[in-house]
Amino acid sequence: MEEYGKILVIAMPFFLFLIIIERTYGYFKGVNHTPMMDSISSISSGMTNAVKDALGLSIAIISYGWMVTQLAILTIEATILTYVIAFFVIDFYGYWSHRWAHQINFFWNKHAIHHSSEEFNLACALRQPISSFVNLFTFLLLPAAVLGIPSKVIAILLPLHLFLQFWYHTRYIGKLGFLEKIMVTPSHHRVHHAINPEYIDKNHGQIFIFWDKWFGTFQEELDTVPPVFGITRPAQTWNPIRINFQHLWLLINDAYHAENWIDKFTIWFKPTGWRPKDVDEKYPVAKITDVYRFDKYGHQHSALLKYWSVVQLFVTLGLISYLFGNIATIGLPTIFVYGLFIFLTVYSYTELMDTRKFSVFWEGLRFIVSIGIIYYFGDWFGMSKLIPFSNWILVGYFMLSMAMSSYFVIVEFNKKQKTRSFDH
């Protein structure tokens, strides 16, 4: 936990810096592919995923370490060649786990969050799941285990492999010549994120594109078919925690309502999007049929709500940075209290971004929990040793946050609802 937390303390500001650079570049180009609320939702998703990973809330059914001890036919040192071989094996593992996440109903739940943005930008790269509590695909690392590649090599390369997938989530970089034949580029990945019939479920490669060419899932970006981004069953929310479990909830409901008992069991392993015929007829789900004609979600917000959401994002980033930088000091099991508070925080302010009136309840709950933490521990997980008066600063922030949430729900959202009623 501690080492991973330190890595994230370095990685988060770097990613945020590049996101700001992309937004600035778009501003000067006069083409905005980074709407404020969409970017806040994406970064918030990345924060919840990072907290989940740092707290070790994922397990593997079969661990790589166990496979090495049981199946290795060689004993090799961690040389440069070892790292190169391991990187290719990890990318092969990444291709197939990624492809199956797209093609199998149950596995789509953990991946839908990544595709849920109706934009394509660096921020949407951070839309990573919290719903993947169990890793079922470790067996795909079998070639590395048989070769005897040490566990520490895999442990180092896995986060590096993930971070290297960040840069190609952008619309501002065109095709890259010869690199298009070998590497996954922004052009290749725009195809992957598109919902156009020509593009859907293509280009599953993560670093190398030749896996798609070898296994028949490659599609070049066409000049005549501009990519349209999102998912065919739109998320219709900025709340990343809601998005993480939307598809799972749909599957549970469909399995419950299905009249055929075989359908109740097979729905989980059917192709992504499959629904029993009787359920589809009785309980239709909104789906995009014309990718060139649909309304994107939630772009009508007041400037004040946008700016306040930015404030909430940066304060939460600060609180997370403190957690990651002090995991060892905070210790077990207290860090899980901190992690739960972060999840509650993200849930609260993204519900407010969705202009849901019930968001004031979540903010009230967060306020009570925050004051309870300070009262119980005497300060904010030892922060007062580093920052004088941190208790008073945080209490002031939590009071302001409660007041702002109440203002938006009582005043602004009511005014907006009355305006809609008058228009109708």
C-alpha positions in Angstrom: 0.0 0.0 0.0 2.7 2.5 1.1 4.8 2.2 -2.1 1.8 2.4 -4.4 0.6 5.4 -2.5 3.9 7.2 -3.1 3.8 6.4 -6.8 0.3 7.9 -7.0 1.4 11.1 -5.2 3.8 11.6 -8.1 1.6 10.4 -10.9 -1.6 12.4 -10.0 -0.1 15.9 -10.4 1.6 14.8 -13.7 -1.6 13.6 -15.2 -3.5 16.7 -14.0 -0.8 19.0 -15.5 -1.2 17.3 -18.9 -5.0 17.6 -18.7 -4.6 21.3 -18.1 -2.2 21.6 -21.0 -4.7 19.8 -23.3 -7.5 22.1 -22.2 -5.3 25.2 -22.7 -4.3 24.0 -26.2 -8.0 23.5 -27.1 -8.8 27.0 -25.8 -6.3 28.6 -28.1 -7.3 26.3 -31.0 -10.9 27.4 -30.5 -12.1 23.7 -30.2 -13.1 22.5 -26.8 -13.1 18.7 -26.3 -12.8 19.0 -22.5 -16.1 20.3 -21.0 -15.6 21.2 -17.4 -18.2 18.8 -15.8 -17.1 15.9 -17.9 -13.5 16.4 -16.9 -14.4 16.7 -13.2 -16.4 13.5 -13.4 -13.5 11.7 -15.2 -10.9 12.9 -12.7 -13.2 12.0 -9.8 -13.5 8.5 -11.2 -9.7 8.2 -11.4 -9.5 9.3 -7.7 -11.9 6.6 -6.5 -10.0 4.0 -8.5 -6.7 5.1 -7.1 -8.0 5.0 -3.5 -9.4 1.5 -4.1 -6.1 0.3 -5.5 -4.0 2.0 -2.8 -6.1 0.4 -0.1 -5.7 -3.0 -1.7 -9.4 -3.6 -2.3 -8.7 -6.0 -5.2 -7.8 -9.6 -5.0 -6.8 -12.2 -7.6 -8.4 -15.6 -7.7 -5.0 -17.0 -8.8 -2.1 -14.9 -7.8 0.9 -14.4 -10.1 3.3 -15.3 -7.2 1.5 -18.7 -6.7 1.8 -19.5 -10.5 5.5 -18.7 -10.5 6.2 -21.0 -7.5 4.1 -23.9 -9.0 4.7 -23.6 -12.7 8.1 -22.0 -13.4 10.4 -24.2 -15.5 13.2 -21.7 -15.3 14.8 -19.4 -12.7 15.8 -16.1 -14.3 17.2 -12.8 -12.9 15.5 -9.5 -13.3 17.6 -8.3 -16.3 16.6 -5.8 -19.0 15.6 -8.7 -21.3 13.4 -10.1 -18.5 11.6 -6.7 -18.3 11.2 -6.6 -22.1 9.7 -10.1 -22.3 7.4 -9.4 -19.3 6.2 -6.2 -20.9 5.1 -8.1 -24.0 3.4 -10.8 -21.9 1.5 -8.1 -19.9 0.4 -6.5 -23.1 -0.9 -9.8 -24.4 -2.7 -10.2 -21.1 -4.1 -6.7 -21.5 -5.4 -7.3 -25.0 -7.4 -10.4 -24.0 -8.7 -9.1 -20.7 -9.7 -5.9 -22.5 -11.4 -7.7 -25.4 -13.4 -10.0 -23.1 -14.5 -7.0 -21.0 -16.1 -5.7 -24.2 -17.6 -9.0 -25.4 -19.0 -10.6 -22.2 -22.0 -9.1 -20.4 -20.7 -9.5 -16.8 -17.2 -8.3 -17.5 -18.5 -5.2 -19.3 -19.7 -3.8 -15.9 -16.1 -3.2 -14.8 -15.2 -1.5 -18.1 -18.2 0.6 -19.0 -17.0 3.4 -16.7 -14.0 3.9 -19.0 -16.2 4.4 -22.1 -19.0 6.4 -20.3 -17.7 9.8 -21.3 -19.3 11.3 -24.4 -16.0 13.1 -25.0 -12.6 11.8 -25.8 -9.8 13.5 -23.9 -6.9 12.9 -21.5 -9.2 13.2 -18.5 -11.4 10.3 -19.7 -8.4 8.0 -19.5 -8.8 8.3 -15.7 -12.2 6.8 -15.8 -11.1 3.5 -14.2 -13.3 1.1 -12.3 -13.9 0.6 -8.6 -16.2 -2.4 -9.3 -13.3 -4.7 -10.3 -12.8 -6.2 -6.8 -11.7 -9.5 -8.2 -9.2 -10.1 -11.0 -10.2 -13.2 -12.9 -7.7 -12.8 -15.7 -4.4 -13.4 -13.9 -4.1 -16.8 -15.6 -3.3 -14.8 -18.8 0.1 -14.1 -17.3 0.8 -17.9 -17.5 3.6 -17.5 -20.1 5.5 -15.2 -17.8 5.0 -17.6 -14.8 6.2 -20.6 -16.8 9.3 -18.6 -17.9 9.9 -17.9 -14.2 9.8 -14.1 -14.5 10.0 -12.8 -10.9 6.9 -11.3 -9.2 8.6 -8.0 -8.6 9.1 -7.5 -12.3 5.4 -7.9 -12.9 4.5 -5.7 -9.9 6.7 -2.9 -11.3 5.5 -3.2 -14.9 1.7 -3.5 -14.3 1.3 0.1 -13.1 3.8 1.4 -15.7 1.8 -0.4 -18.4 -1.4 1.3 -17.2 0.2 4.7 -17.0 1.5 4.4 -20.6 -2.1 4.2 -21.8 -2.8 7.7 -20.7 -1.3 9.8 -23.6 -3.3 8.5 -26.5 -6.7 9.6 -25.1 -6.8 12.8 -27.1 -8.4 14.2 -30.3 -5.7 16.8 -30.9 -3.1 14.3 -32.2 -3.6 13.0 -35.8 -2.2 9.9 -37.4 1.5 9.2 -36.6 2.8 7.5 -39.8 4.9 4.4 -39.2 4.0 4.2 -35.5 0.4 3.4 -36.6 1.6 -0.1 -37.7 3.1 -1.0 -34.3 1.8 1.1 -31.5 -1.6 2.0 -30.2 -2.0 5.7 -31.2 -4.6 8.3 -30.5 -6.2 7.5 -33.9 -6.4 3.8 -33.1 -7.9 4.5 -29.7 -10.4 7.0 -31.0 -11.8 4.1 -33.0 -11.9 2.0 -29.9 -13.9 4.5 -27.9 -16.4 5.2 -30.8 -19.9 3.9 -30.9 -20.2 4.1 -34.7 -21.2 0.7 -36.2 -18.0 0.7 -38.2 -15.9 1.1 -35.1 -17.6 -0.6 -32.2 -15.6 -3.3 -30.4 -12.4 -2.7 -32.4 -8.8 -2.0 -31.4 -8.5 -3.6 -28.0 -4.7 -3.4 -27.9 -3.2 -1.3 -25.0 0.3 -0.6 -26.1 0.9 -2.7 -29.3 -1.7 -2.7 -32.1 -0.5 -5.8 -33.8 -2.5 -8.0 -31.4 -5.7 -6.6 -33.1 -4.2 -7.2 -36.5 -3.3 -10.8 -35.6 -6.6 -11.6 -33.9 -9.0 -9.8 -36.3 -10.2 -6.9 -34.3 -8.3 -4.0 -36.0 -10.1 -1.1 -37.6 -8.4 2.0 -39.0 -9.9 5.5 -38.4 -11.7 6.5 -41.5 -11.7 10.1 -42.8 -15.3 9.6 -43.9 -16.5 8.4 -40.5 -15.8 10.8 -37.6 -15.9 8.9 -34.3 -18.7 9.5 -31.9 -17.9 8.7 -28.3 -19.7 7.2 -25.3 -21.7 4.1 -24.7 -24.9 3.1 -26.5 -26.8 3.0 -23.2 -25.8 6.5 -22.0 -24.8 6.8 -18.3 -26.8 10.0 -17.9 -24.9 11.0 -14.7 -21.6 12.6 -13.6 -21.4 10.3 -10.6 -18.7 7.7 -11.2 -19.8 5.5 -8.4 -23.3 5.2 -10.0 -21.7 4.5 -13.4 -19.6 1.7 -12.0 -22.6 -0.4 -11.1 -25.2 0.7 -13.7 -24.7 -2.3 -15.9 -24.5 -4.8 -13.1 -27.8 -3.5 -11.7 -29.3 -3.9 -15.2 -28.1 -7.5 -15.3 -29.5 -8.2 -11.9 -32.9 -6.8 -12.8 -33.0 -8.6 -16.2 -32.1 -11.9 -14.5 -34.8 -11.4 -12.0 -37.5 -10.5 -14.5 -36.5 -13.2 -17.1 -39.2 -15.9 -17.3 -36.9 -18.5 -18.7 -34.6 -20.0 -16.1 -31.9 -20.7 -18.6 -31.8 -16.9 -19.4 -31.4 -16.1 -15.7 -28.1 -18.0 -15.6 -26.8 -17.4 -19.2 -27.4 -13.7 -19.3 -24.1 -13.1 -17.4 -22.0 -14.8 -20.1 -23.9 -13.7 -23.2 -22.4 -11.0 -25.6 -22.4 -7.6 -24.1 -25.8 -5.9 -24.4 -27.8 -9.1 -24.8 -31.1 -9.2 -23.0 -33.8 -11.9 -22.8 -36.4 -11.1 -25.5 -39.3 -11.0 -23.0 -37.4 -8.7 -20.7 -36.4 -6.4 -23.5 -40.1 -6.0 -24.6 -41.5 -5.5 -21.1 -38.7 -3.3 -19.7 -37.1 -1.4 -22.5 -33.8 0.5 -21.9 -33.0 3.8 -23.6 -30.4 3.2 -26.3 -28.7 5.4 -28.9 -29.9 4.3 -32.3 -28.5 7.1 -34.4 -25.0 8.0 -33.2 -25.1 11.3 -35.1 -28.3 12.5 -33.5 -28.5 12.4 -29.7 -28.3 14.9 -26.9 -25.1 14.8 -24.8 -25.7 14.7 -21.1 -25.7 17.7 -18.7 -24.1 20.6 -20.4 -26.5 23.2 -18.9 -25.0 24.2 -15.6 -24.6 27.6 -13.9 -21.1 29.0 -13.8 -21.2 29.0 -10.0 -21.9 25.2 -9.9 -19.1 24.6 -12.3 -16.6 26.7 -10.2 -17.8 25.1 -7.0 -17.3 21.6 -8.5 -13.8 22.6 -9.4 -13.1 23.7 -5.8 -14.5 20.4 -4.5 -12.3 18.4 -7.0 -9.1 20.2 -5.9 -9.9 19.9 -2.2 -10.6 16.2 -2.6 -7.3 15.8 -4.5 -5.5 17.4 -1.6 -7.2 15.1 0.9 -6.3 12.1 -1.2 -2.7 13.3 -1.6 -2.4 13.5 2.2 -3.8 9.9 2.4 -1.3 8.5 -0.2 1.6 10.3 1.4 0.8 9.1 4.9 -0.6 5.6 4.5 2.0 4.1 6.8 1.5 6.7 9.5 -2.3 6.6 9.4 -2.1 2.8 9.5 -4.6 0.0 9.5 -7.6 -0.1 9.9 -7.9 3.7 10.0 -7.0 4.2 6.4 -10.2 2.4 5.4 -12.2 5.0 7.3 -10.3 7.6 5.3 -11.0 5.8 2.1 -14.7 5.5 2.9 -14.8 9.2 3.5 -13.3 9.9 0.1 -15.9 7.7 -1.6 -18.6 9.6 0.3 -17.1 12.9 -0.8 -17.0 12.1 -4.5 -20.5 10.6 -4.3 -21.8 13.8 -2.7 -20.4 16.5 -5.0 -21.0 14.5 -8.2 -24.7 14.1 -7.1 -24.7 17.8 -6.8 -23.2 18.1 -10.3 -26.2 16.0 -11.5 -28.5 18.7 -9.9 -30.2 16.0 -7.7 -31.9 17.5 -4.7 -31.1 14.5 -2.6 -27.4 15.5 -2.8 -28.0 17.7 0.2 -28.6 14.5 2.2 -25.2 13.0 1.2 -23.5 16.3 1.9 -25.1 16.4 5.4 -24.0 12.8 6.0 -20.4 13.8 4.9 -20.5 16.8 7.3 -21.5 14.6 10.2 -18.8 12.0 9.4 -16.1 14.6 9.0 -16.9 16.2 12.3 -17.1 12.8 13.9 -13.6 11.9 12.6 -12.1 15.1 14.0 -13.8 14.6 17.3 -12.9 10.9 17.6 -9.3 11.1 16.5 -8.6 14.6 17.9 -7.6 15.9 14.5 -7.6 14.9 10.8 -5.5 11.7 10.9 -2.5 13.5 12.3 -2.6 16.5 9.9 -2.3 19.0 12.7 1.3 17.9 13.2 2.1 19.1 9.7 -0.3 22.0 9.3 -1.1 24.2 12.3 -4.8 25.0 12.8 -5.7 22.3 10.2 -8.7 21.3 12.3 -10.2 24.7 12.1 -9.4 25.0 8.4 -11.2 21.7 7.7 -14.2 22.4 9.9 -14.6 25.8 8.0 -14.4 24.0 4.7 -16.9 21.3 5.7 -19.3 24.0 6.9 -18.9 26.0 3.7 -19.5 22.8 1.7 -22.7 22.1 3.5 -23.9 25.7 3.0 -23.1 25.7 -0.7 -24.9 22.4 -1.2 -27.9 23.7 0.6 -27.9 26.9 -1.5 -27.8 25.0 -4.8 -30.6 22.6 -3.8 -32.9 25.1 -2.1 -32.3 28.1 -4.3 -30.7 27.3 -7.7 -32.2 23.9 -8.5 -35.7 25.1 -7.4 -35.4 28.2 -9.7 -34.3 25.9 -12.5 -37.3 23.6 -12.0 -39.7 26.6 -12.0 -38.2 27.9 -15.2 -38.7 24.5 -16.9 -42.3 24.3 -15.6 -43.0 27.8 -17.0 -41.4 26.9 -20.4 -43.7 23.9 -20.7 
